[in-house]
Amino acid sequence: MYRSLVTDLLGYEKITTTEAKAKEVRSLAEKMITLGKKGGLHARRQALTFVLDEKTVEKIFADLAPRYADRNGGYTRIVKLGPRLGDGAAMVRLELVE
């Protein structure tokens, strides 16, 4: 489940999910972006073992890594949206910062 959420976050650059899931996905996504910043074949293969889509891995290394080259972390942002209507779970939007 977390692998799918990380793949969607890095592919679409924002997702809406519960707060607990977002906090876990945040750290995993930041690790994938850090792998993209390292570059190299070994880092690409490590990202391919976790991220489910090859196009998303290409996006990490080609687009996201150069965008965050001067940042030392903090690539994501959590914005609270309010409770979900069905069960009242806290919903958030997890997105990549500019």
C-alpha positions as a printed NumPy array, in Angstrom:
array([[  0.   ,   0.   ,   0.   ],
       [  2.798,   2.419,   0.902],
       [  4.662,   1.626,  -2.298],
       [  1.564,   2.535,  -4.312],
       [  1.093,   5.78 ,  -2.414],
       [  4.75 ,   6.756,  -2.89 ],
       [  4.539,   5.939,  -6.61 ],
       [  1.392,   8.057,  -6.979],
       [  2.844,  10.953,  -4.968],
       [  5.995,  11.072,  -7.079],
       [  4.044,  10.622, -10.31 ],
       [  1.209,  13.11 ,  -9.721],
       [  3.099,  15.313,  -7.22 ],
       [  0.123,  15.375,  -4.806],
       [ -2.242,  12.878,  -3.219],
       [ -5.125,  12.997,  -0.74 ],
       [ -5.009,  10.41 ,   2.04 ],
       [ -5.362,  10.025,   5.802],
       [ -2.963,  11.799,   8.103],
       [ -1.399,   8.617,   9.481],
       [ -0.654,   7.246,   6.009],
       [  0.7  ,  10.61 ,   4.852],
       [  3.201,  10.783,   7.692],
       [  4.583,   7.378,   6.783],
       [  4.603,   8.008,   3.009],
       [  6.371,  11.33 ,   3.51 ],
       [  9.585,   9.744,   4.785],
       [  9.586,   7.05 ,   2.097],
       [  9.076,   9.577,  -0.706],
       [ 11.866,  11.786,   0.59 ],
       [ 14.22 ,   8.796,   0.565],
       [ 13.369,   8.155,  -3.088],
       [ 14.085,  11.78 ,  -4.013],
       [ 17.397,  11.568,  -2.143],
       [ 18.269,   8.5  ,  -4.225],
       [ 17.493,  10.564,  -7.322],
       [ 19.86 ,  13.271,  -6.135],
       [ 22.649,  10.716,  -5.7  ],
       [ 22.257,   9.594,  -9.305],
       [ 24.163,   6.595, -10.586],
       [ 23.148,   3.109, -11.556],
       [ 23.023,   1.694,  -8.034],
       [ 20.676,   4.435,  -6.794],
       [ 18.43 ,   3.952,  -9.849],
       [ 18.187,   0.222,  -9.185],
       [ 17.397,   0.84 ,  -5.526],
       [ 14.579,   3.17 ,  -6.56 ],
       [ 13.282,   0.601,  -9.062],
       [ 12.991,  -2.   ,  -6.296],
       [ 10.607,   0.258,  -4.351],
       [  8.744,   2.421,  -6.883],
       [  6.312,   0.419,  -8.996],
       [  6.489,   2.395, -12.257],
       [  9.586,   2.845, -14.428],
       [  8.319,   6.175, -15.8  ],
       [  8.044,   7.495, -12.262],
       [ 11.652,   6.464, -11.557],
       [ 12.715,   8.281, -14.718],
       [ 10.801,  11.349, -13.487],
       [ 12.592,  11.168, -10.123],
       [ 16.037,  11.156, -11.731],
       [ 15.307,  13.543, -14.624],
       [ 12.896,  16.12 , -13.132],
       [ 12.644,  15.939,  -9.35 ],
       [ 16.326,  15.49 ,  -8.48 ],
       [ 17.463,  18.644, -10.35 ],
       [ 14.518,  20.588,  -8.886],
       [ 15.607,  19.777,  -5.326],
       [ 19.373,  19.822,  -5.907],
       [ 19.905,  22.756,  -3.541],
       [ 17.558,  21.469,  -0.773],
       [ 18.796,  19.295,   2.074],
       [ 15.399,  17.749,   2.772],
       [ 11.827,  18.822,   3.311],
       [ 10.6  ,  17.981,  -0.176],
       [  6.989,  17.393,   0.897],
       [  4.215,  19.362,   2.599],
       [  1.136,  18.123,   4.488],
       [ -1.996,  20.307,   4.29 ],
       [ -4.905,  19.353,   6.548],
       [ -8.286,  19.136,   4.812],
       [-10.652,  18.142,   7.629],
       [-12.447,  14.96 ,   8.614],
       [-13.673,  12.353,   6.137],
       [-17.461,  12.163,   5.976],
       [-17.788,   8.398,   6.374],
       [-15.725,   7.685,   9.482],
       [-14.297,  11.041,  10.569],
       [-10.668,  10.174,   9.771],
       [ -8.393,  13.203,   9.45 ],
       [ -7.749,  13.777,   5.733],
       [ -4.697,  15.605,   4.38 ],
       [ -3.161,  16.512,   1.04 ],
       [  0.448,  15.397,   0.709],
       [  2.254,  17.356,  -1.996],
       [  5.743,  18.103,  -3.219],
       [  6.96 ,  21.634,  -2.523],
       [  7.946,  23.938,  -5.383]])
